[in-house]
Amino acid sequence: METISLPIYNCEGKEVDTLKLPAAVFDGTVNKDAIYQAVVAYRANQRKGLASTKTRGEVSGGGRKPWRQKGTGRARVGSTRNPLWRHGGVVFGPHPRSFYTNLPQKIRSLALKSSLNAKVKENNLLIVDKFAPEGAKTKEAAKIFSNLKVANTKAGRNAALLLTEKLSRDLKLATRNIGFLNVNLVRDTHAYEILTHRKVIITKTGLEELVSRLKK
């Protein structure tokens, strides 16, 4: 496969350089099976597993037999907490449990590679030489996204994802009130996060760190 090259933009939105993406990561392959497994595992691991119901042995009351066994003409019953009764216990109801799924590292890495390749194919991966708004001003950070033509508040909270090698206090303050943006460190990103954002903006240094992480 031919080497893929992407432009590098500065904070003014101007193309300042080009970068050849390493074929070891950006080979154009999108493995849908790996992506599926990674997404299912991630979503399962987000579940708290706190749903709980009480069996007939856990519901309060019901110690006394409602009526005698024979002679009333009614069906026999031993407790008012029978599951067939109102306020009775629950049969086969949910109980607290763990939904944790341990996905092999190779599949996680393959899913992350595939999600990045999918963004490249969609032309939704942007590389910036650095992302450094002046001070901790939201106005300056929003201006950068406007220059990069990714400022689209109509797309919702997951319109854009900014990946950087480090997250300074000023950067947190400058980006926290931008409604369409999420920010994360390169070392913490994963396939589900990449796929659920329309545009992915990554710094040049952050991309190098991400590539070295996926080559291991």
Secondary structure by P-SEA (a helix, b strand, c coil): ccbbbbbbbccccccccccccccccccccccaaaaaaaaaaaaaaaccccbbbbcccccccccccccccccccccccccccccccccbbbccccccccccccccaaaaaaaaaaaaaaaaaaccbbbbcccccccccaaaaaaaaaaacccccccccccbbbbcccccaaaaaaccccccbbbbbcccccaaaaaaccbbbbcaaaaaaaaaaaac
